Amino acid sequence: MLFLVAALLLLGFALGTVAHAPLPITLVAAAVIGVWLAVFAVRERHARNRG
């Protein structure tokens, strides 16, 4: 339950920050996060298939 509360608090903080940031900065941040997640997924899949 504590994990859920912390996750919702962080989500609220992130959405509040994005709401006040200019659109180009928000799009760049979203692209960076998307690339990071894609690289992580590829590395995890590669490691799972290898080991």
PyMOL Python script that loads the backbone (N, CA, C, O; Angstrom):
from pymol import cmd

cmd.read_pdbstr("""\
ATOM      1  N   MET A   1       0.823  -1.194   0.000  1.00  0.00           N
ATOM      2  CA  MET A   1       0.000   0.000   0.000  1.00  0.00           C
ATOM      3  C   MET A   1       0.866   1.256   0.000  1.00  0.00           C
ATOM      4  O   MET A   1       0.561   2.239  -0.674  1.00  0.00           O
ATOM      5  N   LEU A   2       1.950   1.201   0.769  1.00  0.00           N
ATOM      6  CA  LEU A   2       2.849   2.351   0.821  1.00  0.00           C
ATOM      7  C   LEU A   2       3.486   2.600  -0.545  1.00  0.00           C
ATOM      8  O   LEU A   2       3.692   3.748  -0.940  1.00  0.00           O
ATOM      9  N   PHE A   3       3.797   1.519  -1.265  1.00  0.00           N
ATOM     10  CA  PHE A   3       4.361   1.660  -2.610  1.00  0.00           C
ATOM     11  C   PHE A   3       3.372   2.364  -3.536  1.00  0.00           C
ATOM     12  O   PHE A   3       3.769   3.215  -4.333  1.00  0.00           O
ATOM     13  N   LEU A   4       2.101   2.020  -3.437  1.00  0.00           N
ATOM     14  CA  LEU A   4       1.079   2.640  -4.268  1.00  0.00           C
ATOM     15  C   LEU A   4       0.957   4.129  -3.967  1.00  0.00           C
ATOM     16  O   LEU A   4       0.840   4.940  -4.885  1.00  0.00           O
ATOM     17  N   VAL A   5       0.984   4.487  -2.713  1.00  0.00           N
ATOM     18  CA  VAL A   5       0.902   5.897  -2.323  1.00  0.00           C
ATOM     19  C   VAL A   5       2.114   6.662  -2.857  1.00  0.00           C
ATOM     20  O   VAL A   5       1.969   7.768  -3.378  1.00  0.00           O
ATOM     21  N   ALA A   6       3.296   6.083  -2.730  1.00  0.00           N
ATOM     22  CA  ALA A   6       4.501   6.742  -3.229  1.00  0.00           C
ATOM     23  C   ALA A   6       4.455   6.885  -4.747  1.00  0.00           C
ATOM     24  O   ALA A   6       4.846   7.924  -5.279  1.00  0.00           O
ATOM     25  N   ALA A   7       3.987   5.866  -5.443  1.00  0.00           N
ATOM     26  CA  ALA A   7       3.891   5.941  -6.907  1.00  0.00           C
ATOM     27  C   ALA A   7       2.915   7.025  -7.337  1.00  0.00           C
ATOM     28  O   ALA A   7       3.194   7.776  -8.271  1.00  0.00           O
ATOM     29  N   LEU A   8       1.785   7.113  -6.671  1.00  0.00           N
ATOM     30  CA  LEU A   8       0.806   8.158  -7.012  1.00  0.00           C
ATOM     31  C   LEU A   8       1.344   9.543  -6.702  1.00  0.00           C
ATOM     32  O   LEU A   8       1.074  10.486  -7.445  1.00  0.00           O
ATOM     33  N   LEU A   9       2.098   9.685  -5.624  1.00  0.00           N
ATOM     34  CA  LEU A   9       2.699  10.972  -5.289  1.00  0.00           C
ATOM     35  C   LEU A   9       3.693  11.386  -6.367  1.00  0.00           C
ATOM     36  O   LEU A   9       3.692  12.534  -6.809  1.00  0.00           O
ATOM     37  N   LEU A  10       4.549  10.438  -6.793  1.00  0.00           N
ATOM     38  CA  LEU A  10       5.522  10.750  -7.842  1.00  0.00           C
ATOM     39  C   LEU A  10       4.834  11.073  -9.163  1.00  0.00           C
ATOM     40  O   LEU A  10       5.262  11.974  -9.883  1.00  0.00           O
ATOM     41  N   LEU A  11       3.767  10.340  -9.484  1.00  0.00           N
ATOM     42  CA  LEU A  11       3.028  10.609 -10.709  1.00  0.00           C
ATOM     43  C   LEU A  11       2.423  12.007 -10.669  1.00  0.00           C
ATOM     44  O   LEU A  11       2.491  12.738 -11.657  1.00  0.00           O
ATOM     45  N   GLY A  12       1.843  12.380  -9.557  1.00  0.00           N
ATOM     46  CA  GLY A  12       1.277  13.718  -9.415  1.00  0.00           C
ATOM     47  C   GLY A  12       2.330  14.794  -9.550  1.00  0.00           C
ATOM     48  O   GLY A  12       2.087  15.833 -10.164  1.00  0.00           O
ATOM     49  N   PHE A  13       3.500  14.555  -8.981  1.00  0.00           N
ATOM     50  CA  PHE A  13       4.596  15.524  -9.094  1.00  0.00           C
ATOM     51  C   PHE A  13       5.044  15.651 -10.545  1.00  0.00           C
ATOM     52  O   PHE A  13       5.262  16.760 -11.032  1.00  0.00           O
ATOM     53  N   ALA A  14       5.183  14.527 -11.236  1.00  0.00           N
ATOM     54  CA  ALA A  14       5.630  14.552 -12.628  1.00  0.00           C
ATOM     55  C   ALA A  14       4.612  15.250 -13.520  1.00  0.00           C
ATOM     56  O   ALA A  14       4.985  16.053 -14.375  1.00  0.00           O
ATOM     57  N   LEU A  15       3.337  14.953 -13.331  1.00  0.00           N
ATOM     58  CA  LEU A  15       2.312  15.593 -14.159  1.00  0.00           C
ATOM     59  C   LEU A  15       2.226  17.079 -13.870  1.00  0.00           C
ATOM     60  O   LEU A  15       1.983  17.873 -14.779  1.00  0.00           O
ATOM     61  N   GLY A  16       2.420  17.466 -12.624  1.00  0.00           N
ATOM     62  CA  GLY A  16       2.429  18.883 -12.281  1.00  0.00           C
ATOM     63  C   GLY A  16       3.593  19.609 -12.924  1.00  0.00           C
ATOM     64  O   GLY A  16       3.454  20.746 -13.375  1.00  0.00           O
ATOM     65  N   THR A  17       4.744  18.949 -12.965  1.00  0.00           N
ATOM     66  CA  THR A  17       5.916  19.555 -13.592  1.00  0.00           C
ATOM     67  C   THR A  17       5.708  19.701 -15.095  1.00  0.00           C
ATOM     68  O   THR A  17       6.042  20.736 -15.672  1.00  0.00           O
ATOM     69  N   VAL A  18       5.161  18.678 -15.725  1.00  0.00           N
ATOM     70  CA  VAL A  18       4.937  18.722 -17.168  1.00  0.00           C
ATOM     71  C   VAL A  18       3.899  19.783 -17.522  1.00  0.00           C
ATOM     72  O   VAL A  18       3.999  20.414 -18.575  1.00  0.00           O
ATOM     73  N   ALA A  19       2.925  19.985 -16.678  1.00  0.00           N
ATOM     74  CA  ALA A  19       1.883  20.969 -16.957  1.00  0.00           C
ATOM     75  C   ALA A  19       2.448  22.387 -17.020  1.00  0.00           C
ATOM     76  O   ALA A  19       1.884  23.242 -17.704  1.00  0.00           O
ATOM     77  N   HIS A  20       3.554  22.649 -16.318  1.00  0.00           N
ATOM     78  CA  HIS A  20       4.129  23.992 -16.292  1.00  0.00           C
ATOM     79  C   HIS A  20       5.311  24.146 -17.239  1.00  0.00           C
ATOM     80  O   HIS A  20       5.820  25.254 -17.408  1.00  0.00           O
ATOM     81  N   ALA A  21       5.749  23.077 -17.849  1.00  0.00           N
ATOM     82  CA  ALA A  21       6.884  23.143 -18.770  1.00  0.00           C
ATOM     83  C   ALA A  21       6.377  23.479 -20.175  1.00  0.00           C
ATOM     84  O   ALA A  21       5.270  23.091 -20.550  1.00  0.00           O
ATOM     85  N   PRO A  22       7.181  24.193 -20.938  1.00  0.00           N
ATOM     86  CA  PRO A  22       6.800  24.469 -22.325  1.00  0.00           C
ATOM     87  C   PRO A  22       6.704  23.178 -23.143  1.00  0.00           C
ATOM     88  O   PRO A  22       7.360  22.183 -22.836  1.00  0.00           O
ATOM     89  N   LEU A  23       5.879  23.214 -24.183  1.00  0.00           N
ATOM     90  CA  LEU A  23       5.638  22.018 -24.994  1.00  0.00           C
ATOM     91  C   LEU A  23       6.914  21.436 -25.613  1.00  0.00           C
ATOM     92  O   LEU A  23       7.084  20.218 -25.562  1.00  0.00           O
ATOM     93  N   PRO A  24       7.817  22.228 -26.193  1.00  0.00           N
ATOM     94  CA  PRO A  24       9.027  21.615 -26.775  1.00  0.00           C
ATOM     95  C   PRO A  24       9.875  20.872 -25.737  1.00  0.00           C
ATOM     96  O   PRO A  24      10.432  19.816 -26.037  1.00  0.00           O
ATOM     97  N   ILE A  25       9.975  21.407 -24.547  1.00  0.00           N
ATOM     98  CA  ILE A  25      10.751  20.736 -23.505  1.00  0.00           C
ATOM     99  C   ILE A  25      10.073  19.429 -23.103  1.00  0.00           C
ATOM    100  O   ILE A  25      10.741  18.420 -22.876  1.00  0.00           O
ATOM    101  N   THR A  26       8.757  19.451 -23.017  1.00  0.00           N
ATOM    102  CA  THR A  26       8.005  18.248 -22.676  1.00  0.00           C
ATOM    103  C   THR A  26       8.192  17.177 -23.745  1.00  0.00           C
ATOM    104  O   THR A  26       8.369  16.003 -23.419  1.00  0.00           O
ATOM    105  N   LEU A  27       8.156  17.566 -25.010  1.00  0.00           N
ATOM    106  CA  LEU A  27       8.323  16.602 -26.096  1.00  0.00           C
ATOM    107  C   LEU A  27       9.730  16.018 -26.119  1.00  0.00           C
ATOM    108  O   LEU A  27       9.902  14.824 -26.364  1.00  0.00           O
ATOM    109  N   VAL A  28      10.738  16.851 -25.867  1.00  0.00           N
ATOM    110  CA  VAL A  28      12.115  16.355 -25.825  1.00  0.00           C
ATOM    111  C   VAL A  28      12.280  15.377 -24.664  1.00  0.00           C
ATOM    112  O   VAL A  28      12.890  14.319 -24.819  1.00  0.00           O
ATOM    113  N   ALA A  29      11.737  15.732 -23.510  1.00  0.00           N
ATOM    114  CA  ALA A  29      11.833  14.837 -22.347  1.00  0.00           C
ATOM    115  C   ALA A  29      11.117  13.519 -22.621  1.00  0.00           C
ATOM    116  O   ALA A  29      11.615  12.455 -22.252  1.00  0.00           O
ATOM    117  N   ALA A  30       9.959  13.582 -23.261  1.00  0.00           N
ATOM    118  CA  ALA A  30       9.221  12.360 -23.589  1.00  0.00           C
ATOM    119  C   ALA A  30      10.016  11.499 -24.570  1.00  0.00           C
ATOM    120  O   ALA A  30      10.043  10.275 -24.439  1.00  0.00           O
ATOM    121  N   ALA A  31      10.657  12.129 -25.545  1.00  0.00           N
ATOM    122  CA  ALA A  31      11.455  11.372 -26.507  1.00  0.00           C
ATOM    123  C   ALA A  31      12.653  10.706 -25.829  1.00  0.00           C
ATOM    124  O   ALA A  31      12.972   9.553 -26.119  1.00  0.00           O
ATOM    125  N   VAL A  32      13.310  11.429 -24.932  1.00  0.00           N
ATOM    126  CA  VAL A  32      14.464  10.868 -24.215  1.00  0.00           C
ATOM    127  C   VAL A  32      14.028   9.661 -23.372  1.00  0.00           C
ATOM    128  O   VAL A  32      14.696   8.627 -23.366  1.00  0.00           O
ATOM    129  N   ILE A  33      12.923   9.800 -22.676  1.00  0.00           N
ATOM    130  CA  ILE A  33      12.426   8.699 -21.850  1.00  0.00           C
ATOM    131  C   ILE A  33      12.035   7.514 -22.727  1.00  0.00           C
ATOM    132  O   ILE A  33      12.302   6.366 -22.373  1.00  0.00           O
ATOM    133  N   GLY A  34      11.404   7.785 -23.868  1.00  0.00           N
ATOM    134  CA  GLY A  34      11.021   6.711 -24.782  1.00  0.00           C
ATOM    135  C   GLY A  34      12.222   5.957 -25.324  1.00  0.00           C
ATOM    136  O   GLY A  34      12.204   4.728 -25.394  1.00  0.00           O
ATOM    137  N   VAL A  35      13.265   6.680 -25.708  1.00  0.00           N
ATOM    138  CA  VAL A  35      14.487   6.028 -26.206  1.00  0.00           C
ATOM    139  C   VAL A  35      15.132   5.211 -25.101  1.00  0.00           C
ATOM    140  O   VAL A  35      15.588   4.092 -25.336  1.00  0.00           O
ATOM    141  N   TRP A  36      15.170   5.765 -23.899  1.00  0.00           N
ATOM    142  CA  TRP A  36      15.753   5.039 -22.764  1.00  0.00           C
ATOM    143  C   TRP A  36      14.997   3.739 -22.497  1.00  0.00           C
ATOM    144  O   TRP A  36      15.611   2.698 -22.263  1.00  0.00           O
ATOM    145  N   LEU A  37      13.674   3.799 -22.532  1.00  0.00           N
ATOM    146  CA  LEU A  37      12.880   2.593 -22.316  1.00  0.00           C
ATOM    147  C   LEU A  37      13.080   1.577 -23.439  1.00  0.00           C
ATOM    148  O   LEU A  37      13.129   0.374 -23.184  1.00  0.00           O
ATOM    149  N   ALA A  38      13.194   2.048 -24.663  1.00  0.00           N
ATOM    150  CA  ALA A  38      13.413   1.146 -25.786  1.00  0.00           C
ATOM    151  C   ALA A  38      14.768   0.450 -25.668  1.00  0.00           C
ATOM    152  O   ALA A  38      14.867  -0.756 -25.894  1.00  0.00           O
ATOM    153  N   VAL A  39      15.805   1.201 -25.317  1.00  0.00           N
ATOM    154  CA  VAL A  39      17.133   0.605 -25.145  1.00  0.00           C
ATOM    155  C   VAL A  39      17.109  -0.418 -24.015  1.00  0.00           C
ATOM    156  O   VAL A  39      17.694  -1.495 -24.135  1.00  0.00           O
ATOM    157  N   PHE A  40      16.435  -0.083 -22.924  1.00  0.00           N
ATOM    158  CA  PHE A  40      16.333  -1.013 -21.801  1.00  0.00           C
ATOM    159  C   PHE A  40      15.620  -2.293 -22.226  1.00  0.00           C
ATOM    160  O   PHE A  40      16.053  -3.389 -21.868  1.00  0.00           O
ATOM    161  N   ALA A  41      14.536  -2.168 -22.981  1.00  0.00           N
ATOM    162  CA  ALA A  41      13.784  -3.344 -23.420  1.00  0.00           C
ATOM    163  C   ALA A  41      14.628  -4.225 -24.331  1.00  0.00           C
ATOM    164  O   ALA A  41      14.604  -5.449 -24.206  1.00  0.00           O
ATOM    165  N   VAL A  42      15.369  -3.614 -25.242  1.00  0.00           N
ATOM    166  CA  VAL A  42      16.214  -4.387 -26.159  1.00  0.00           C
ATOM    167  C   VAL A  42      17.313  -5.105 -25.377  1.00  0.00           C
ATOM    168  O   VAL A  42      17.597  -6.274 -25.638  1.00  0.00           O
ATOM    169  N   ARG A  43      17.929  -4.415 -24.423  1.00  0.00           N
ATOM    170  CA  ARG A  43      18.984  -5.050 -23.625  1.00  0.00           C
ATOM    171  C   ARG A  43      18.430  -6.200 -22.795  1.00  0.00           C
ATOM    172  O   ARG A  43      19.074  -7.243 -22.680  1.00  0.00           O
ATOM    173  N   GLU A  44      17.266  -6.028 -22.226  1.00  0.00           N
ATOM    174  CA  GLU A  44      16.665  -7.089 -21.423  1.00  0.00           C
ATOM    175  C   GLU A  44      16.309  -8.297 -22.288  1.00  0.00           C
ATOM    176  O   GLU A  44      16.546  -9.438 -21.891  1.00  0.00           O
ATOM    177  N   ARG A  45      15.750  -8.051 -23.451  1.00  0.00           N
ATOM    178  CA  ARG A  45      15.391  -9.150 -24.348  1.00  0.00           C
ATOM    179  C   ARG A  45      16.630  -9.885 -24.810  1.00  0.00           C
ATOM    180  O   ARG A  45      16.645 -11.115 -24.872  1.00  0.00           O
ATOM    181  N   HIS A  46      17.672  -9.132 -25.135  1.00  0.00           N
ATOM    182  CA  HIS A  46      18.928  -9.731 -25.566  1.00  0.00           C
ATOM    183  C   HIS A  46      19.530 -10.584 -24.446  1.00  0.00           C
ATOM    184  O   HIS A  46      20.010 -11.688 -24.702  1.00  0.00           O
ATOM    185  N   ALA A  47      19.509 -10.087 -23.229  1.00  0.00           N
ATOM    186  CA  ALA A  47      20.071 -10.815 -22.092  1.00  0.00           C
ATOM    187  C   ALA A  47      19.242 -12.058 -21.803  1.00  0.00           C
ATOM    188  O   ALA A  47      19.802 -13.093 -21.443  1.00  0.00           O
ATOM    189  N   ARG A  48      17.937 -11.983 -21.948  1.00  0.00           N
ATOM    190  CA  ARG A  48      17.093 -13.137 -21.679  1.00  0.00           C
ATOM    191  C   ARG A  48      17.293 -14.235 -22.713  1.00  0.00           C
ATOM    192  O   ARG A  48      17.315 -15.417 -22.371  1.00  0.00           O
ATOM    193  N   ASN A  49      17.440 -13.847 -23.976  1.00  0.00           N
ATOM    194  CA  ASN A  49      17.648 -14.834 -25.035  1.00  0.00           C
ATOM    195  C   ASN A  49      19.033 -15.465 -24.950  1.00  0.00           C
ATOM    196  O   ASN A  49      19.218 -16.621 -25.331  1.00  0.00           O
ATOM    197  N   ARG A  50      19.969 -14.733 -24.469  1.00  0.00           N
ATOM    198  CA  ARG A  50      21.350 -15.200 -24.401  1.00  0.00           C
ATOM    199  C   ARG A  50      21.569 -16.153 -23.231  1.00  0.00           C
ATOM    200  O   ARG A  50      22.251 -17.169 -23.361  1.00  0.00           O
ATOM    201  N   GLY A  51      20.979 -15.810 -22.086  1.00  0.00           N
ATOM    202  CA  GLY A  51      21.258 -16.594 -20.894  1.00  0.00           C
ATOM    203  C   GLY A  51      20.287 -17.688 -20.704  1.00  0.00           C
ATOM    204  O   GLY A  51      20.388 -18.443 -19.737  1.00  0.00           O
TER     205      GLY A  51
END
""", "prot")
cmd.dss("prot")
cmd.show_as("cartoon", "prot")
cmd.util.cbc("prot")
cmd.orient("prot")
